[in-house]
Amino acid sequence: MKPIVTHIDTACCLIRIEDLTILTDPVLDSPGKRYHHGWGAFSKKTSTPAITQEQLEEVDLVLLSHPQHKDNFDEAGKAFAATVPTILSTPAIERMLPNGIGLKPWESHDVVLRSGSVLTITATSAQHHPHWLPGFISGSVIGFMITHSSAPETLYISGDTIYFKGVKHIKERFPKITYALLHAGGVQFPYLTGKGCYTMDSKGLQQMMETLRPEVVIPIHTEGWTHFHEDTNALKTALDNSSLQLQQSPHFLKAGVAVSLDDLREQ
């Protein structure tokens, strides 16, 4: 499969697989603005995208874990996504943009590459809220599993999720995961729901790694917003101090730099 990944901002990554260019969770706004994410949840954007909308080359496909939160789909990101041929996301995207295709967990969408090979993109389940809250508080979220008809590697993108029992179902359906982009950051809104997490903190990330056992782990969604409560440095410290014997060490990408995931696999 040989994916090449450039981390842009938050969970926004540019992924190239053969002739296909994919953009994930587009956030392209400049920092400084305060956003409302619903149900009284507010935060401010603090990071600058490493690549601007003008610098982006032609994108064929957007993979959007969910369209309802601005830290995954801000104003400039939404405007850019409207110009891309196809957006895959939850069914809500079909009501928002005419180029949107909604997927429920375990539904798939195929893309034919110039080589004749087929990329199959399967929506995976996700839980974007603390376990004691009902799902409608955050709304539906999906992750993505990308498989290639002519290569054994798989690429998993978790979407905004905590570690939950559904992760074991992902492992059952996809026993061998090569590369994993995992949304971390320990998102919290203490004034609303205390210390309950809406994305993985270091503990949840380690549980995800233990269960799925991907060969290459790349944490993303760790910087850029004031509602993230475990940034990259805090996550690194927590992993360094962990008593768990993980079979792989996460790779933290430098924003704006294209990296071959095959090269990381060989390290």
Secondary structure, 3 states (H helix, E strand, C coil): CCCEEEEEECCEEEEEECCEEEEECCCCCCCCCEEEEECCEEEEECCCCCCCHHHCCCCCEEECCCCCCCCCCCHHHHHHHCCCCEEEECCCHHHHCCCEEECCCCCEEEEECCCCCEEEEEEEECCCCCCCCCHHHCCCCEEEEEEECCEEEEEEECCCCCCCCHHHHHHHHCCCCCEEEEECCCECCHHHHCCCCCCCCHHHHHHHHHHHCCCEEEEECCCCECCECCCHHHHHHHHHCCCCCCCCCCCCCCCCCEEEHHHHHHC
